[in-house]
Amino acid sequence: MLCAIKGLSVYYTEYGQGMPVLCIHGYEVDHRIMSGCLEPIFSETSGYRRIYLDLPGMGKTAAADWIINADAMLELIVEFVRKVIKDENFLLAGESYGGYLSLGLIREMREKILGVLLICPVVIADINKRVLPTRNTIWNDEKAFEQYKGDPALEEYLNMAVVAMPTMFERYKADVLPGVKAGNKKFLSKFNATGYAFTLEEELQALVFDGPACILTGRQDDIAGFRDAMMLLAGFTRSTFAVLDSAGHNLQIESEDVFEAHVNDWLWRVDAGLNLIETDLDTEICANCGYEDAVYDTKISAKNNTDVYTCENCGCSYSRNKKTFDLIYHKGKKLNWEEYLQSKLTFPFTCVISEYQEDGILQQGDELVAHGVVGEDDLYGVLFNTRKGRKKYIFPACDLEIKGSDDENAKIMHNYAVWFANCR
């Protein structure tokens, strides 16, 4: 699949349906390093739409003259989110340099990101300023590699491996090597020398993110290290931070079982944060459009048994935070009732005042003709321009109903009144 951004066709592939998960790979590799380690996990669950893109100059995405630094790279990712994920909230996963870019994306779109997974993240762009351990090979099954003698990829793999085994070498050749071969070497060399860093890197080191996060680092990682990532702990207030022994910059391969356990725990914590208000009913009022008897408890993750509400009337799916009662929209967006009523209702129409009125000329039971929306009040909600005979009145829509009719206007007015009384 391709997404056009400023004349550049950005390649991406996706799997599954549900909550979007944007996966950003590291430098000089491509999307396969992410799909190779995450798809075995996501294939065991449901409710996630995994989106793997190739960054410019890597994989199947060409280089572009305007991608001159990390700021421009981030600009491309932000635009990619707006075009592919659109208005939905999403999860974010970044590996190595993709983790570095993810920090920038959190800064730009924090309110849309529900959870973050960082794998061996780069936190300081200048490698000479990073605090790095000395890489050493803890285990090398040399005899088992005799079958690979003459394989040009073997030396490069062994130079990077902390734990070297044939099964891991095969993973390296499947997940890492293809992206290395596909990269635009000229572009990547120039970008690395002149544009690798953000202009506001120090801000990212003090970033605040209060959603579920998982930061995984390798104790023997001599490329990104683990100490620099510790700077994120103060601001990532709901993060699990792990330093995995016997793991380098490819910890997802070298510590596969531990890696998968942490990712599953992260997904559980994400889902747990989206738990719903407990109810004995299978249906309730839609908190978005006010529609009654159209909201069902739907599994978003069969593995973690987490539910979201889905409304068949407005098409949105959402969950409600049990502590704050805030709504989190997964599909669709919160209605702007002023715009919605103006666009969906057919004016003029006859309606009746349905609620008791303490003061004024107009009283419950009076018949009015609504001619249009005039605005919205903080207390009374959407206001209509109405007439009774020759006289004009500004009247709140929440106190009006259409009796003796089941047309679309009547349904919309009923839904708004229900929403205003119960969900505002």
Secondary structure as UniProt FT lines:
FT   STRAND          2..5
FT   TURN            6..7
FT   STRAND          8..15
FT   STRAND          19..24
FT   TURN            27..28
FT   HELIX           32..42
FT   TURN            43..44
FT   STRAND          48..53
FT   TURN            56..57
FT   TURN            59..60
FT   TURN            65..66
FT   HELIX           70..80
FT   HELIX           81..85
FT   TURN            86..87
FT   STRAND          90..95
FT   HELIX           97..109
FT   HELIX           110..112
FT   STRAND          113..119
FT   HELIX           127..129
FT   STRAND          139..140
FT   HELIX           143..148
FT   TURN            149..150
FT   HELIX           152..160
FT   STRAND          163..164
FT   HELIX           166..171
FT   HELIX           172..176
FT   HELIX           177..182
FT   HELIX           185..194
FT   TURN            199..200
FT   HELIX           201..205
FT   STRAND          213..218
FT   TURN            219..220
FT   HELIX           228..232
FT   TURN            233..235
FT   TURN            237..238
FT   STRAND          239..244
FT   TURN            245..246
FT   TURN            249..250
FT   HELIX           251..254
FT   HELIX           256..272
FT   TURN            273..274
FT   TURN            287..289
FT   STRAND          295..301
FT   TURN            302..305
FT   STRAND          306..311
FT   TURN            312..314
FT   STRAND          317..320
FT   TURN            322..324
FT   STRAND          327..331
FT   HELIX           337..344
FT   STRAND          349..353
FT   TURN            364..365
FT   STRAND          367..377
FT   TURN            378..380
FT   STRAND          381..388
FT   TURN            389..390
FT   STRAND          391..396
FT   HELIX           397..399
FT   STRAND          400..401
FT   HELIX           408..422
//
